[in-house]
Amino acid sequence: MTSSAALQPEPARIIACTVSRDVQNFDLLIEDMENELGEAWGDLSFDDAAAFLSQPDAAELEFIAIAVDDRDEDQLPAIGDLIRTAKKARIHVILIAEEVSPMALHQLLRMGADTFVPYPLPENALHEAIENLRKPAPAAAMAPQGGASAMLGGRDREGVVLPVHGLAGGVGSSTLAVNLAWELATLEKEGGPRVCLLDLDLQFGSASTYLDLPRREVVYELLSDTASMDDSSFQQALMTFNDKLHVLTAPADMLPLDMLGPDDVTTIIETARRQFDFVIVDMPKTLVQWTETVLGLSQVYFAVLELDMRSAQNALRLIRALKSEDLPYEKLRFALNRAPRFTDLTGKSRVKRLAENLDIEIELQLPEGGKAVVQAADHGLPLSETAGKLPLRKEIQKLAQSLYEHARSHAETA
């Protein structure tokens, strides 16, 4: 005789729960949870969650998603207790917040939430948050494995900051920034340096185009509230190219350059430095109030120019501006793009006169890349992937190798 109970499907194991005052206020969260987990999730009120997390059944949970809005700010102590209880039970916590004040958000993150996702939920944001929670613990993922990742001897990283600033439009600064970041990230097959590319050209940043990465709303959320940013929320805003290079793309919409202040930029760069060995910053062409901040934080500041009058005049004006403000202009390293070929003696003579007239040293000369550069950008790939033998690519590769060896030798003697 067949038991009728055997014909009943077993209920899905609950591996996650939303926790909120009323989950119906977060309909996008309901939709995303169903897409990610099917029926393997439940919903709890704040009071129910406090009772459930102390029961043995809570051990089955992989994570809880605490959803709050501005009306929940008076319950911060109770929500904080929920977070601490979950963490004690080794349950991950995703914080979903809508119109919560920066102070309240900061408090909740300090109480132990693993990650923060703004509401309304950006596309794929919850999926990425869950995937990141399922990855190995950050300490294990970032542990030195030899090569440049061992430069810091197991301590928190103090990444080398390398801004790239074009002294005129179209001189190739973004091409240099993107390809330099990629070459650094791929110097070693395993255990190489961790590299982050920050596209801080808030209006015309093109790193996302050069690497075929989407521009996400979460970047705007991050930039508009750096006071509440921590390592976890910063990681959530990054995109990864080919599992090697981490990129903070420019925002989806054009934003005023003064949206960021010196303190904001300091927070962003210092957060990146703690997590990466090299931080490449693609700068806007315009001098802004935080250009001085980036210059101060950098080890080397690449100024990209061409062999023409506009570049020469702008280089001269930049040097005068830095000297007048008593800023460390000696950090500037001038990179001449579309430099004359070795056999072009007339061109070589013009380069020499340019350097003498500006009283600078042009330490890096990059050859013309031609159509290969345009094609690589249109395909969203670095030069190494589309034109590996291009002389321009080889020069950038040599620069990356030099920077890598210098950073490693400096770390060994520190």
N, C-alpha and C positions, 0 to 999 in steps of 0.2 A: 504493500500500500504506500503510495507516494504522499509524503507530507505536503500539505498546501503551503506551509511556511517556507519550504525549500524553493517554492516558485516565486517568492517575494524577493525583489532585488534588495541587496544590502544598501542601506543609506550611505551616501558619499561621506568620506571622512572629512571633517571640518578642519582645515589647516590655516584658516585666517578668519578674522572678524573685523568688521567696521565697528567703531565706537563713537557715538555722537549723541547729541541731545535729540535729534530726529533725523535719521538718515534720508528721509524723503526730501530734506532741504538740499541734499547733495546727489541729485539724480544722475549726474555724469559719473560720480563715483560708483553708484550702483551698476551702471552700464559697463564701466571698465572692469569692475570686480567680476561680473558675470562673464565678460570676455576672457579674462585671465584665468579664472578658477572654476567656471561653470557653477555647479551646485556645492562646491567644496568650501563654502564660506558662510558665515552667519553675521547677524547684526546684534549689537548690544547697546543698551543705554549706558550712561556713565555709572549709574548705581549698580546695574546688573553686572557690568564689567568688573567693578571692584569686588563683587562677591565671586564671580566666575574665576578670576585670575588666581584666586587662592585655593581652588579646587584641583584635584589630580588631573581631571580632564583637560585642564589648560595646557598640560605638557604636550598635547598633540599639536598645539598651534605653532605655526611657522612665524607668523607676524600678526600684528593688529594695526589697523589704519585708523588713527584718531582724527576725526574730522571736526574742526571748530570754526566758528566765525566770531565776529565782534561781540555778539551777545553772550559768548561763553567766557569772556575775559574775567568775569567775577568768580569763575570756578577754577582759576589757574592752580590753586593749591591742591584741589582734588584731582585735577587732570595730571598734575605733577606726580602725585602719589600713584596714579595708574601707570604712568611711564616707569617709575622706579620699581613697582611691583612686577611689571612685565620684564624689565631688564634682569631683575633678580631671578626670574624664572627662565632666563635665556630666550625670551621671545623678542623678536625684532619689532621696532616701532616706526611706522611711517606717519608723519604728521601732515595732514591735509588742512590748509588754512585759507580762509577767505576773509579779506578785509580785517585781518588781525593787526593790531598796532605792532611796529617793530620791536618795542620793548617787550610786549607779551610773547611774540614769536621767539625772541632771543632767550627769554626765560625758559620756554618750553624746550628749546633745543639744548640748552645747558642742563636741563633735567635728565637728558639722556636719549632723546629721540634720535634714531639712526639717520633719518633723512627727512627732508622737507619737500613737499610738492604743493605749488600754489593751486588754488581753485578759483575759477573754472580750470579743470585739468587740461594742460597742453596735450597735444596729440602724442601718444606713446609714453607720456611722462610716468604714469603708474607702472607700465610694463618695464620701463628702464629702472625704476626704483626697485621693483621686485627682483629683477635680474641682478642688480648690484648687491642686494642683500644676500643673494644665493651664491655670490662669488666668495672665494676665500677671504678671511679676515684681512683688513688693510695691512696689519703688521706683517702678515705672512706674504701678502702680495707684493709688498714694497721692500722685503728683506733683501739685502745685498746678495748677489749671486756671482760676484766676480766682476771684472771689467770696471766700467765707470760707475756702476751702481754700488760698488764697494768703496768708492772714493771717500764716502763719508763714514766709513767704518762702523756702520750700523746705527749711527745717530740720526736724528732728524735731519733732513736735507737742508742745505742752504744754497739753493740753486743759483747758477750763474745767470744774471739778467742781461740779455743782449737785445736792445731795441734796434730797429731798422727804420730810418727816417729818410724819405725821399725829399730832396731839396727842390724838386720841380715835378710837375705832373708827368707821368709816363716814363720816368727814369728807371723803372724796374725794381722799386723797393719791395713791393709785395712778392714779386717773383723771387727775389733774394731771400726774403723772410720765410716764405713757405718752403722753398727747396733747401735752405739751410737747416730748418727745423727737421725736415724729413731725413736729410743726410745724417744729422746727429742721431736721430732716433734709430737709424738702421746701420750704424757703424759696426755693431756686434750682432751676430745672429742670435745669441742668447746672453742675458745678463748685461745688456748695453744700458746706456744712460736713459733715464726717463725724461721725456721732452714734452714741454707744453708750449703751444703757440697761442698767444693772446692777440686777437685782432681788435685793437682799440680805435680803429678808424670808424667811429660810430655812424658816419654818414655814407661813406663809399668803400667800406671794407670789403675785400673780395677774396679773403682766404677761403670762405665757404665755397665760392665758385671754383677756385683753383683746385679744391680737393673734393668737389661734388658732395658737399655736406649740406643738410637742410639748415635753415635759420629758424631757431625755435623761440617761442615766446618766453620760455624760462630764462633766456639770457637777459631780456628786459627786466624780468622780475628780480634777477640777481643784481643787476646794475643799479636798479632803482632803490635797493634796500641793502646796501653793503654792510650797514650796521649790524644786521642779523645774520650775515653770512658766516659760515664756518666751513671746515674742510669738507664736510659731507655735502652741503648745499652747493659748494663750488664744484665738486665732482659731478653732481647731478646736471650742472649746466654745460659740462664739457661733452664734445663729440669725439669719437675715436676714429681715426683713419687707419684702416688695415691693421688694427690691433697694435699699432706701434706708436702713433702720434696722437696726443690729446690736444684738442682745439677748442678754444672759446671763440666762437664765431662772432661777427658783428651782429647787432640786433636785426630783427626782421624789417623794422621800419627805420627811416632816417631820423636820427635824434640830434638835438643840439649838442655840440661838443662840450658846452659848459654844464651838461647834465651831471658829469662827473667832476668832483673836486679833488684836490690833492690827497685828502684823507681817504676818499673812495679808492683812488688808484693805488695808494699805499697798501690798503687792505687787500685788494685783488692780487697785487704782485707778491706781497709777503705770503699770502695764502698759497699761491702757486709755488713759491720758493720752498715752502715746507714740504711739498709733495713731489717736486721734480728736480732733476739735476741741472737742466737747462730750461730757461724761460725766454722764448723769443717773443718780442713785442713788435707787432706791425703798427707803426705810429701813423697818425694823420699827417698830411703835409703841412697843416697849419700849426703854428705855435700856439699852445693853449696854456691855461694857468697851471696845468699839471705836467707840462713838458719838463719843467725844472725838477719835479718830483721823480719822474722816470729817469732823468739824467743822473740824479743823485743816487738812485738805487742800482744803477747799472754798473757793470764792470767795464764794458766796452759799448760805445754808442756809435753804430754804423750810420754814416751820412752818405747817401747814395746820390751821385751826380753824373752828368754827362759832359762831354767835351764841347760845351756851347756857352754862349754869353749868359743866358738866363741862369744856368746852374752856377756859373762863376760868381755872378752878382748875388745870388741867394746865399751861396756859401760865405761870401764876404759879410753879408748882413747878419747871418747867423753867428759868425765868430764875434763880430762887434757886439751883438746883443748879449752873448754869454759873458764876454769880457766886461761889459759895462755893469753887469749885475754881479760880477765877481763869482761866476759859476764855473764849475770844473770843465772848461772847454777842452782840456787836454784828454778827456775821455773820448773825444771824437776820433773815429777812424774813417777816413774818407775812402769810399769805394767808387771807382770810375766804371760805369757800365758802358757797354758798346765801345770798349777801348780799341785803339788801332792795333792791327796785327803786327807781328814781330817784324815783318818786312816793310812795314809802312814807316819809313824814316821821318817823313814829314809829320805824320801823326804823332810819332814819339816825341818829336821836337815840340809840338804844340802842348802835349801833356806836361813836359818839363817846364815850359813857360807858364802854364796854368798854375802849377804847384809853386813856382817861384813868386809869381805875382800875388798869390793868396797867402804866401808864407806858410804852406801846409805840406805835409807829406802824403802822397797818394799811395797808400800801402796795398791796396787791392785793386787790380785791374781785371775786369770781367769782359771777356770777348762777346761779340755780337751773337745773339742766339737765333735771330731770324724767325722764320715761320715755325720752327720747332717749338718755340716758346708759346706762340699763339695757339698752336694745335694742342699742346699739353694742357694749357689753361682751359681751352674749349672742351677737352675730354675729362677735365677734372682730375688730372693725374700729375704727379711730380715728374720732373725731367728724367729722372733715373728710370722711370717706368716706360717712357715713350721715346727717349733719345739719350740712352745711357752713354753713348760715345761722343756726345756733343761737347765741344771744348768748354762751353759755359758750365755745363753740368760738372765736368771734371774739376774746374776751378772752385766751384762751390763745395765739392766733395773734399778737396784739399784743405779748404778753409775749415770745414767741419772737423776734419782729422786734427788740424793744428789746435783748434779750440779745445777739443776733447783731451788731447795729450797735455796741453797746458793746464787745464783744470785738474786732471788726474795727478800731475806732478806737484801742483800746488797743494792738493789735499794730502798727498803723501808726506810733504815736508811740514804741514801745519801741525 
